[in-house]
């Protein structure tokens, strides 16, 4: 083999080696991409499994020992607030039972019934030296009362015409259900989460009374027709404020056009965190058409999460979008299993933010002073998180859970920064999520709404029940009183029936 052949062979081998190296690099990149994809799928599976089977609390307790500094901490003072008190651990654990809290107290406002028990022996002529008092609590079942109203008729003195007492107005004209029964049924469903069929079984079991479900639905429809003006007024009261929160939650709805399937509808929730009123509104979809229509004339602060629909609505002049810190924190909490170090660093910062804000709120009632302190003490911590993300984002795997958490925070920063524009603004949307919780509990009990019209009626009831809860009002008493007065309430005084309105006590004659 001559020299020319050797050179050609060497060149061929070099090409082959280069080709093999390219294939090897390709395989490495594919393996890395596969690993990232596998990690993401595992993260999604763990997250879904937790939602379905697990405990949904987002409580964070740092796994880093208090004496150990985080690798990201530049100022040791940052860790001092997070340190916990040292705990002494005994060599042998001894489990001591907790001291008994004592006998449960019985409220003083309950009705009292006294029972006198004398000795069986003859006590005539004996001196009474004292008594033993035993206080217990008895339950007496609620009752259905057959109310009979008799109106006597009289012939007028001149013989022309008849006199008869006027029949009091009822929520349902010519219906047998009084306001007390209607309020009991509606509150049991929308506040206590008891579906109609379970209530019907209770009536049958306890009172031997069979109530058709179709009748209950008719009663619900009639009550909603009566309360419709108040529902619209509630919407107007909330939307005229300059600071509201908004969120949405899914609800399944039975649709006759879809055989053996339910329609995925949405409840849009508008919350006034200052006056503590909430307005539910049903929509067939999650697009921007319905919220854009509701908020067409709204101006002020609109606090929301990162759903793009809100960004489109907030682009309109007059609306300032305010972010939700809880949603930003949640992304880091969900990334904790895949990147504990970075996640815990961010979560500790969020923890410090919430503690400081709570302290400021408790110590300062003045809105102006609260505004100054929050900008001076709380905002710098969020800025620190932002700067930390900018430095760390180039060191992490793209599309990983921690990368998504960092990207979400960066994208939401303009809205998160807006939290500090006004001392009244909350850090997050947790209050509105609390108002949605009855809807989530209801979904587990009655599964779906019977129709789109039924879902709209549900939205009305959730609005009233949620507002009563936020005001600390007994929903049963409020609804019974409102159903009694609604038909005769003057339009210019309709606002007096809204939950939380302070009524002027009428002087009894």
C-alpha positions in Angstrom: 0.0 0.0 0.0 1.6 3.3 -1.1 1.6 6.6 0.7 -1.3 8.0 -1.3 -3.6 5.1 -0.2 -2.6 5.5 3.4 -3.5 9.2 3.3 -6.9 8.4 1.7 -7.6 5.8 4.3 -6.6 8.1 7.1 -9.0 10.8 5.8 -11.8 8.2 5.6 -11.2 7.2 9.2 -11.2 10.8 10.3 -14.5 11.4 8.6 -15.9 8.2 10.3 -14.6 9.3 13.7 -16.1 12.8 13.2 -19.4 11.2 12.2 -19.4 8.9 15.3 -18.6 11.9 17.5 -21.6 13.8 16.0 -23.8 10.8 16.6 -22.5 10.5 20.2 -23.3 14.2 20.9 -26.7 13.7 19.3 -27.4 10.7 21.6 -26.2 12.7 24.6 -28.5 15.6 23.8 -31.4 13.2 23.2 -30.7 11.5 26.5 -30.6 14.8 28.3 -33.8 16.0 26.6 -35.4 12.6 27.4 -34.4 13.0 31.1 -35.8 16.5 31.3 -39.0 15.3 29.6 -39.2 12.3 32.0 -38.6 14.6 35.0 -41.4 17.0 33.8 -43.8 14.1 33.3 -42.9 12.7 36.8 -43.5 16.2 38.3 -46.9 16.5 36.5 -47.9 13.0 37.7 -46.9 13.8 41.3 -48.8 17.0 41.2 -51.9 15.5 39.8 -51.7 12.6 42.2 -51.5 15.0 45.1 -54.5 17.0 43.8 -56.6 13.8 43.6 -55.4 11.8 46.6 -53.1 14.0 48.7 -53.4 16.7 51.3 -53.7 20.0 49.5 -52.1 22.3 52.1 -49.3 24.5 50.9 -47.8 25.0 54.3 -44.0 25.4 54.1 -41.6 24.3 56.8 -38.0 24.6 55.8 -35.8 21.5 55.8 -32.7 23.6 56.2 -31.4 23.6 59.8 -31.6 27.1 61.4 -27.9 27.2 62.1 -27.0 26.5 58.4 -27.0 29.3 55.9 -28.6 28.9 52.5 -26.2 28.9 49.6 -28.0 31.9 48.1 -28.0 34.0 51.3 -25.7 37.0 51.0 -26.8 38.7 54.2 -26.8 36.5 57.4 -29.4 38.9 58.9 -32.0 37.4 56.5 -32.0 34.1 58.2 -32.4 35.4 61.8 -36.1 35.9 61.5 -36.6 32.4 60.2 -34.7 30.7 63.0 -36.9 28.6 65.3 -36.3 28.0 69.0 -33.9 25.1 69.8 -35.6 21.9 70.7 -34.1 19.4 73.1 -34.5 15.8 72.1 -34.5 13.2 74.8 -32.6 9.9 74.3 -35.8 8.0 74.8 -39.0 9.5 73.5 -41.8 9.5 76.0 -45.2 10.3 74.8 -47.2 12.2 77.3 -50.9 12.6 77.0 -52.1 16.2 76.7 -53.9 17.7 79.7 -57.6 17.4 79.5 -59.0 20.9 78.5 -61.9 20.5 80.9 -65.6 20.0 80.3 -67.1 21.6 77.2 -68.9 24.7 78.1 -72.6 25.0 77.2 -73.5 28.5 75.7 -75.5 30.7 78.0 -77.8 32.0 75.3 -79.5 28.6 74.8 -83.1 28.1 76.2 -83.2 26.5 79.7 -85.5 23.8 80.9 -85.3 22.8 84.5 -86.1 19.4 85.9 -86.7 18.9 89.6 -86.0 15.5 91.1 -87.0 14.8 94.7 -85.8 11.8 96.7 -88.0 8.7 96.5 -88.2 8.8 100.3 -90.7 11.0 102.2 -89.1 14.4 102.8 -92.0 16.1 104.6 -90.8 18.1 107.5 -87.1 17.7 106.5 -84.8 20.8 106.2 -83.4 21.4 102.7 -79.6 21.9 103.0 -78.6 22.3 99.4 -78.9 20.9 95.9 -76.8 19.1 93.3 -77.0 20.7 89.8 -76.2 18.8 86.7 -76.2 20.6 83.4 -76.6 18.6 80.1 -77.4 19.4 76.5 -80.4 18.0 74.7 -81.1 18.0 71.0 -84.6 18.6 69.7 -85.3 17.9 66.1 -86.5 20.7 63.9 -90.1 20.4 62.9 -92.4 21.1 60.0 -95.5 23.0 61.1 -98.8 22.9 59.2 -99.7 26.6 59.2 -103.4 27.3 58.8 -104.5 30.8 58.1 -108.2 31.6 58.6 -109.6 34.8 57.3 -113.1 35.6 58.5 -115.5 37.2 56.0 -118.1 39.8 57.0 -121.0 41.3 55.1 -120.8 45.1 55.0 -123.5 47.0 57.0 -125.1 48.3 53.8 -125.2 44.8 52.4 -123.1 45.8 49.5 -119.9 43.8 49.5 -117.8 41.7 51.8 -115.0 42.5 54.2 -112.1 40.0 54.6 -108.6 40.2 56.1 -105.8 40.8 53.7 -103.6 37.7 53.1 -99.9 38.4 53.9 -97.6 38.2 50.9 -95.5 35.1 50.5 -92.4 34.4 48.4 -94.3 32.1 46.1 -97.8 33.3 45.3 -100.3 30.5 45.9 -97.4 28.2 47.0 -97.4 26.1 50.2 -93.8 26.9 51.1 -93.2 29.7 53.5 -90.0 31.7 53.6 -88.7 29.7 56.5 -88.9 26.4 54.6 -87.5 27.9 51.4 -84.6 29.4 53.2 -83.9 26.1 55.0 -83.8 24.1 51.7 -81.6 26.7 49.9 -79.1 27.2 52.7 -78.8 23.5 53.2 -77.8 23.1 49.6 -75.6 26.2 49.0 -74.1 26.6 52.4 -74.2 23.1 53.9 -73.7 21.4 50.6 -76.7 19.0 50.9 -78.1 18.1 47.5 -81.9 18.2 47.0 -82.3 14.4 46.9 -80.6 14.0 50.4 -82.9 16.7 51.8 -85.9 14.9 50.3 -84.8 11.7 52.1 -84.5 13.6 55.4 -88.0 15.0 55.0 -89.3 11.5 54.2 -87.4 9.9 57.1 -88.1 12.5 59.8 -91.5 13.8 58.9 -93.0 11.1 56.7 -93.5 13.7 54.0 -92.7 12.9 50.4 -91.4 16.1 48.6 -91.0 15.6 44.8 -87.7 16.9 43.5 -89.5 18.7 40.6 -91.3 20.7 43.2 -88.1 21.7 44.9 -86.6 22.9 41.6 -89.8 24.9 40.9 -89.4 26.6 44.3 -85.8 27.3 43.6 -86.7 28.9 40.3 -89.4 31.0 41.9 -87.1 32.3 44.6 -84.4 33.2 42.0 -87.0 35.1 40.0 -88.0 37.0 43.1 -84.4 37.7 44.1 -83.1 38.7 40.6 -83.3 42.5 41.1 -81.2 42.1 44.3 -78.7 39.9 42.5 -78.2 42.6 39.8 -77.9 45.3 42.5 -75.2 43.2 44.2 -73.3 43.2 40.9 -73.6 46.9 40.5 -72.5 47.5 44.1 -69.3 45.5 43.6 -68.4 46.9 40.1 -68.7 50.5 41.2 -65.8 50.0 43.6 -62.2 51.0 42.6 -60.6 47.7 43.9 -62.0 44.2 43.2 -60.5 40.7 42.8 -61.5 38.3 40.1 -61.0 34.6 39.6 -62.8 31.7 37.8 -63.6 28.1 38.7 -65.0 25.2 36.6 -68.4 23.7 37.0 -69.9 20.8 35.2 -73.4 21.3 33.6 -75.8 18.9 32.1 -76.4 19.7 28.5 -79.2 17.9 26.5 -77.3 18.5 23.3 -74.4 16.3 24.6 -75.4 12.8 25.1 -73.8 11.1 28.1 -71.5 14.0 28.6 -71.5 17.2 30.7 -70.6 20.6 29.6 -67.6 22.4 31.1 -68.8 25.7 32.3 -67.2 28.3 34.5 -68.1 30.4 37.5 -66.5 33.9 37.3 -66.2 35.4 40.8 -65.9 39.1 41.5 -65.0 40.0 45.1 -64.9 43.3 46.9 -62.3 42.7 49.6 -62.9 46.0 51.5 -66.7 45.8 51.9 -66.7 42.0 51.8 -69.2 41.2 49.1 -68.9 38.6 46.4 -70.6 38.1 43.1 -70.7 34.8 41.2 -71.6 34.8 37.5 -72.0 31.7 35.3 -70.6 31.5 31.8 -70.5 28.6 29.3 -66.9 29.2 28.5 -63.6 30.5 29.9 -63.0 33.0 27.1 -62.8 36.8 27.7 -66.2 37.6 26.3 -68.1 37.3 29.5 -65.7 39.0 31.9 -64.9 41.7 29.3 -68.7 42.4 29.1 -69.0 42.5 32.9 -66.0 44.8 33.3 -66.7 46.9 30.2 -67.2 50.1 32.3 -65.0 49.2 35.2 -62.1 51.5 36.3 -59.7 50.8 39.2 -57.5 48.0 40.5 -58.2 44.5 39.3 -56.4 41.8 41.2 -56.0 38.5 39.4 -53.7 35.6 38.6 -51.7 35.1 35.4 -54.5 33.9 33.1 -54.1 35.7 29.8 -57.7 36.8 29.6 -57.1 39.2 32.4 -54.1 40.7 30.7 -56.3 41.4 27.6 -59.0 43.0 29.8 -56.3 45.0 31.8 -54.9 46.5 28.6 -57.9 48.8 28.5 -57.4 52.3 29.8 -58.6 52.9 33.4 -57.8 49.4 34.7 -54.6 48.7 36.7 -53.9 44.9 37.0 -52.6 43.8 40.4 -50.9 40.4 40.7 -51.5 37.5 43.2 -48.4 36.6 45.3 -50.0 33.3 46.4 -50.0 32.1 42.8 -46.3 33.1 42.3 -45.4 31.3 45.6 -47.4 28.2 44.6 -45.2 27.6 41.5 -42.1 27.4 43.8 -43.9 25.2 46.2 -44.8 22.8 43.4 -41.1 22.8 42.2 -39.8 21.8 45.6 -39.6 18.0 44.9 -37.4 18.6 41.8 -35.2 21.5 43.1 -35.4 21.7 46.9 -32.6 24.2 47.4 -33.8 26.9 45.1 -37.4 26.4 46.0 -36.8 26.6 49.7 -34.8 29.8 49.2 -37.7 31.5 47.4 -40.3 30.1 49.9 -38.4 31.5 52.8 -38.4 34.9 51.1 -42.2 34.6 50.6 -42.6 33.6 54.2 -40.8 36.7 55.3 -42.9 38.9 53.0 -46.2 37.5 54.5 -45.0 37.9 58.1 -43.9 41.5 57.6 -47.1 42.4 55.8 -49.2 40.8 58.6 -47.2 42.7 61.2 -47.6 46.0 59.3 -51.4 45.5 58.9 -51.8 44.7 62.6 -49.7 47.7 63.8 -50.9 50.3 61.3 -54.5 51.1 60.6 -53.7 54.2 58.6 -53.7 53.5 54.9 -51.0 56.1 54.1 -48.6 54.8 56.8 -49.2 51.3 55.7 -48.4 52.3 52.1 -45.1 53.8 53.2 -44.0 50.9 55.4 -44.9 48.2 52.8 -42.8 50.0 50.2 -39.9 50.4 52.6 -40.0 46.9 54.2 -41.8 44.5 52.0 -41.2 45.5 48.4 -37.4 45.2 48.6 -37.7 41.5 49.5 -39.7 40.9 46.3 -37.1 42.8 44.3 -34.5 40.6 45.8 -36.3 37.5 44.6 -36.5 39.1 41.1 -32.7 39.8 41.1 -32.0 36.3 42.4 -34.1 34.8 39.6 -32.1 36.8 37.0 -28.9 35.4 38.3 -30.0 31.8 38.7 -32.2 31.4 35.6 -29.1 30.7 33.4 -28.0 27.8 35.6 -31.2 25.7 35.5 -32.6 23.3 32.9 -35.2 25.0 30.7 -38.8 23.8 31.0 -38.1 22.3 34.5 -40.6 23.1 37.3 -38.2 25.6 38.9 -37.6 27.3 35.5 -41.4 27.6 35.0 -41.7 29.1 38.5 -39.0 31.6 37.8 -40.5 32.5 34.4 -44.0 33.0 35.9 -42.6 35.3 38.6 -40.7 37.4 35.9 -43.7 37.6 33.7 -46.0 38.6 36.6 -43.5 41.2 38.0 -45.3 44.3 36.7 -48.5 43.1 38.3 -46.8 42.0 41.5 -45.1 45.4 41.7 -48.5 47.1 41.4 -49.5 45.6 44.8 -47.5 48.5 46.4 -49.4 51.3 44.6 -52.0 51.5 47.3 -52.0 50.7 50.9 -55.5 49.0 50.7 -54.4 46.3 48.2 -53.9 42.7 49.4 -50.9 40.6 48.7 -52.9 37.9 47.0 -56.3 36.6 45.9 -56.7 34.1 48.8 -59.9 35.8 50.0 -61.6 35.2 46.7 -60.4 31.6 46.7 -62.0 31.1 50.1 -65.3 32.3 48.7 -65.0 29.7 45.9 -64.5 26.9 48.3 -68.3 26.2 48.8 -68.5 25.8 45.0 -65.7 23.2 45.2 -67.4 21.4 48.1 -70.7 21.5 46.3 -69.2 19.9 43.1 -68.2 16.9 45.2 -71.8 16.5 46.5 -74.1 17.1 43.6 -71.6 16.6 40.8 -73.1 19.0 38.3 -75.8 21.6 37.6 -78.9 20.3 35.9 -78.9 22.9 33.1 -77.3 26.2 32.1 -80.2 28.0 33.6 -79.7 26.0 36.8 -76.1 27.0 36.8 -77.1 30.7 36.6 -79.4 30.2 39.6 -76.6 28.5 41.5 -74.4 31.5 40.8 -77.0 33.8 42.4 -77.3 31.6 45.5 -73.5 31.3 45.9 -73.3 35.1 45.6 -75.7 35.6 48.5 -74.3 32.7 50.7 -70.7 33.8 50.1 -71.5 37.5 51.0 -73.3 36.4 54.2 -70.3 34.3 55.2 -67.9 37.1 54.6 -70.1 39.5 56.6 -70.4 37.0 59.5 -74.2 36.8 59.0 -76.4 33.8 59.6 -77.5 33.0 56.0 -80.6 31.2 57.1 -81.9 34.3 59.0 -80.8 36.7 56.2 -82.5 34.7 53.4 -85.7 34.1 55.4 -86.0 37.8 56.2 -85.2 38.8 52.6 -87.8 36.4 51.0 -90.4 37.8 53.3 -89.7 41.5 52.5 -88.6 41.2 48.8 -92.0 41.4 47.2 -93.0 44.7 48.9 -89.6 46.3 49.2 -89.5 49.7 47.5 -86.9 49.9 44.6 -85.2 52.9 46.1 -84.6 50.9 49.3 -83.6 47.6 47.7 -80.0 48.0 48.9 -81.2 47.6 52.5 -81.7 43.9 51.8 -78.0 43.3 50.7 -76.0 41.2 53.2 -74.3 43.4 55.7 -76.5 46.4 55.4 -77.1 48.0 58.8 -80.9 48.2 59.2 -82.4 50.9 61.3 -84.3 49.3 64.1 -88.0 50.0 63.9 -89.5 51.4 67.1 -92.3 49.2 68.4 -95.5 51.0 69.1 
